[in-house]
Amino acid sequence: MKAWRDKEEFKARVFEWADRLDVRVRSLAVRPMRSKWASCSTGGNLNFNAELLGMDKKLSDYVIVHELLHFGVPNHGRLWKSLMRAHLGDYESLEKRLRRT
């Protein structure tokens, strides 16, 4: 898969996943971030690292789903892992690829 065309295409993908996962996004920003790929707040605010725009869309999907699932599951426990696997399959390989970037 290729990189994102622009920020708007990326944001549309976030809302597509939010609909699939039945998550309400209050605000969405794509901006430079120093040490994280993304963050979310309990109030429904999402921030994504602008570097994701130049990455493979599958890696971005990993980050998007990862953050959206935290609205319902605040940790990386068994339930979260099960949901990641249900939506992305072998999410661990995507996680490893992301760590190498």
C-alpha positions, 0 to 999 in steps of 0.5 A: 500500500502507498502513502496518503495523498494528503491530510484530508484523505488520512482524516477520512480514514480515521472517521471511517474506522471510527464508524466501524468501531462505533467511536465518537470522535470529538476533535481530530488533529494531525500535527508534528509529535516528538515521541508518539505516533498518536494520542487520545483523550477520554473526551474524544480528542485524537492527535496523530503524528504528521509523519504518518502521512508519509507512511504505508497506509497499513501502518497508519491503520494500525495506529488509527485502530490502536488509538480508537480502541482505547476509547473503550479499552484504556489498556493493552490487555487481553481484550484490547489485543483480541479486538486488534486481532479481530480488526487487523489480523496479525497486528503484531507484525504491523507493530514491529514494522512501525517500531523499526521506522 
